[in-house]
Structures are given as structure tokens and as C-alpha cells.
Amino acid sequence: MNDIDFAKRVSAPIGQLYGEAKRSLHEFPKHALTQARALASLCCEMLGASMHNVQRPGLDGQITELGRTHRINPDTYDLLQRLRRWGNAGAHPERAMLDEQQFPTIARQALTDVLALLEIVFRQQHQGAAVPAYEVVDERPDTMRELCYRALVSGSAPDQYLVAIHLVDEVAARIKEVRAIESGLELFTVQREVDAMRSRAILLLEHASDAGYAPAHYEYAHALLEGARGEGHDTEAAHRMWMACREEYPEAMAWYGNAVLYGLHGHEVDYGQAREYLEKAAAHDNPGALTLLSRMYRDGLGVPTDPVAAFTMTLKAAEAGFPAAQYEVSAALFQGSGVAADEAQGLRWLDQAVGSGYAVAFAVKAELIRKGKAPGSVADVEQLLIAAMPSWNRARLDLADLYIDKEDSTHLVRAAYLVQECYAQALRDDDKPLADLCRAGAPELIKRLEGSIPSASDEQFKEVLMARFMYDERGYPYPDRLARAKLFLETASALANVKGLDLRQEDRLTKVLMSGMRAMQPAKRGLRPALPLPVIQRQLAVKVGRNDPCPCGSGHKFKQCCA
């Protein structure tokens, strides 16, 4: 007996669903995860979680009911919650913030957990009898070939849907390539391939929707609303979306709830209907529905303003494994918003958001460490802010602030670069408050940077000079670092070429390199030679022997350096 046969022994629906998850494992791990979540729900029903007794609908309610009535032990409870969270990650990868390469590993572990759960169900069904011996088959067939055969020849709606989603992902990947192509002919060829793949995907979604497959109803309706088949298909799209809602497909119910909450896509505002559909979608841990319900209670949209209910919705999203909600729960606990303030519990949720890779949580954790409200060192603060920077621009400014406290030229140079980067990114993001913060603190930072010159080595002085070049005469950052760096290198190269040959040109280029430094710090002019870089020092009028030390201070003989 293999594992699929064992799943069928537990029940026919479970065997069918487990087989589908197993077939999806290699090529469609996210789909395998959503099937694993569905299997967890079926197992809850077989373990005795009657939906008539469940106070909170959905898998979360089933698991809670089983735990409350002591029908499962803590290990089984944790296993079910793990499958719930992983299934949510598969259904909403953009909200779960997992790397694409993580899904195959997670999907394999999820199916291992499903088998452990099936063994528990089997023993309960058979009053503690031993689980029959079975072998886990992990053959890797040509999944795509079999899938395409079932989709195109057998007309399997679930397989048509999977092939369509695969094509949609391929289209997204190819579009990224298109943006990097410069050749007109190659661009035309790739664009035709993209259009062909998109057309095949739309056709397969239409077929799967015609066959009554709820996920295809939703995806095809979405494609029509986005103009996949031109204009004039809004009525058909609304009908397909309604069919998906009738099948209680969570994504469609969340979409419809959002539409009637804000009067979108030709729908009239209807708070009662919005709440009804959003609550149904929220029962399946749909993050969008949970967020919108929280907003309805927070802002009193069709319901009395209720911060406690708003927090409850956010907490459910956090328990479902969504990092943004984990952070919001942490913030609510620290602030006492909709819940009694509890900093210890808030820190625990914050750590979960950090563990999930939520950038804002990194920055907040760093700030708490600096204030002494969370354990950690200065090195921990630095690493947290570095991890936050790719997704959270403000972290650059916070890290610069950390480096400014150190006062040495090396850290001040880093701070100067970070403030300039933060400023440039804020301008690109149209984040005026953050851009203004960068400008406000920049002049003082530049004064400190210039003040570090007397204690800087020659090598450090070069770094100071280049960092200073990223700021104007008043100490405000330039928005384009690349352009400034290019100008700096071109000027330094030109200065090296005219050294000792054209004093007027040499002076002009030197002033460009100094970039207003003396305007900021006139008292420090004499602390360094007029020309700062050893490789571009002016040749002295006094004759120097070829074997004498070079007057530029490099330590080399004159013939090896500035001769």
C-alpha cells in the first residue's frame, strides 16, 4: 500500500484531495499547500468538529473547538495550526512574504504533516487500531506533460486552471525579460510569445469556468475586468464573480465585499452585504477580508465603532500567519488600542513579525532595543536596520542616526551615504515628509563629517571627500548619487592629468572636488593640504631628487610616485 492508497482508506474525499496535492507538489507547491489546508479542514470534521458547535467559522474555529473539547492533544493542535498557516501562505504568498524557493520545502513538510494527521484520524476511526503499513511514493513524473494532457484532452477543469495559472506566471517572468530587451526584432518576438501565452491562459480559464470550477470563475472574471478581452465584458465578469461567490470561493467573496463596501465596479454601497461577504471570506483566513472587516469596525462603516472588534479581526489575521497583521497586533498591544496594553505580549508578536521578515518590524524592534525596552545590543540594532532597508526606506535614516553617534570618520561617511540614499528613495516614492527629515538633519551631519577630517587617515580622508561630494554647499543631499559619483571620478581623473602642468585648471578642478567644504568649515582650511588626494598633489617648485621621499607624503620615493 502506498500513501495515496492509505489516504483513500481514511475516506474517498480525502484520498482524492491528497492525490491532487501530491500531483501538485513539484510543479505547483503553493497549490499543494492550499490542498493541505483543505485536508486539515476535512480531518477536523472527521475528528468531531461539528460546524454547528463551532463559535468561530472556518478552520480556525474547527481547531479551536477540537482543543476546547479535548478531542485532540496539544501536538495535534499545533500540527493543525501549522497546516492552516502554511495553507494561507500558499493561497496568499504576497501577504505571507515567503521567497518562492521556500515553497517546495514547505509543501513537502506539509504533506508529511498531513500523513501524520491522517494516521491520527485513522486510529480514531478504528478505535486505536494500528495504522496499516504504507510506503510514501515520491516518484517525480513529468507533471506538466500529464497536467496538460488532462487539461486539453480530458478537459479536467482543475487541471485547466493550474495550466492557466502556470502560463500567467510565465507571462509575468517574460515581461520582466521584455523590459531589459533593446533589440526591436527580439522585443517583437518576445512580445508575440507573451501575447500567445496570455491568450492560451485566458482560454483555459474560460473553459474551466464554464465547467463550474470556482477558482477559475474568479480568475477569469478578474482577467475580463482587467481588459483581457477588450471592453464591454463587465457584465459577464460580474456574473462569473457572482458564480464564484455562490460557490463560497474566499477570494471572490472578499472581492465582492470590497466592491459593495466602497461602491466599486458599478456596485452600490451596501454595508450590510459587504459585512456578510467579508465575514464569509474571513472565515477562510482571507487577509483582505480580515483587513476590511477590521477597518469597518474601526471606522464605524455600517456598524458601531468598535476598536475591540477591529483588534479581534487583526488578531485573527496575525494568528493566520500574516506578518503585517502580526506587526499591527504588536502595535495595538503597545498602544492599548482595542485591547489592554501589554508590552510583553506586544514584544512577542513583534518578534513573530521579525521572524516572518516584515521590514517595519525590524525597524521597530531596533528602536525598542535602543530605548532599552527590548533585549539586544548595538550590533543587533545595526543588523535589524540593515535587514529592513530593502523594503523600509526609513531604516536608512535610523541606521545613519546610529552611526552618527559613533563620531569617527568611517561611520560618519556611512551615515552620509545612508542619508543621501534615503533622500533619493524618498523622492522616488513621493514621500515628502521623509525627504524633508533627511534634508533637515543633513547640514549638521556634514559639519560633523568635516569635523572628523583632522583625525582621519589619508585613506579615510578620500572617503570623506567623496561622501561630502554627495551634498551641496549648504549641506543638503543631491538626489542622484550615480551622477555625482561619475562627476567626482571624472574630475579626479582630469586633475591627475593636469597635475603640475596647468595650475589654473588644477585649481578649478580642485574646487570642484572640494564641493563647498571650505564654505561650510572655513576655520579648517589649513588642516589639510590644499589638494586632498595623494595621487593628485601639486608638484612643488623646489627640485626633488628622484630617490628622495616624495613630498606628497605617500611614503614612496619621488621617482615611484609623483615624478
Secondary structure by P-SEA (a helix, b strand, c coil): ccaaaaaaaacaaaaaaaaaaaaaccccaaaaaaaaaaaaaaaaaaacccccccccccaaaaaaaaaaaccccaaaaaaaaaaaaaaaaaaccccccccccaaaaaaaaaaaaaaaaaaaaaaaaacccccccccccccccaaaaaaaaaacccccaaaaaaaaaaaaaaaaaaaaaaaacccaaaaaaaaaaaaaaaaaaaaaaaaaaaaccaaaaaaaaaaaaaccccccaaaaaaaaaaaaaaaccaaaaaaaaaaaacccccccccaaaaaaaaaaaaaaccaaaaaaaaaaaaacccccccaaaaaaaaaaaaaaccaaaaaaaaaaaaacccccccaaaaaaaaaaaaaaccaaaaaaaaaaaaaccccccaaaaaaaaaaacccccaaaaaaaaaaaaaccaaaaaaaaaaaaaaaaaaaaacaaaaaaaaaaaaaaaaaaaaaacccccaaaaaaaaaaaaaccccccccccaaaaaaaaaaaaaaaaaaccccaaaaaaaaaaaaccccccccccccccccccccccccccccccccccccccccccccccccc
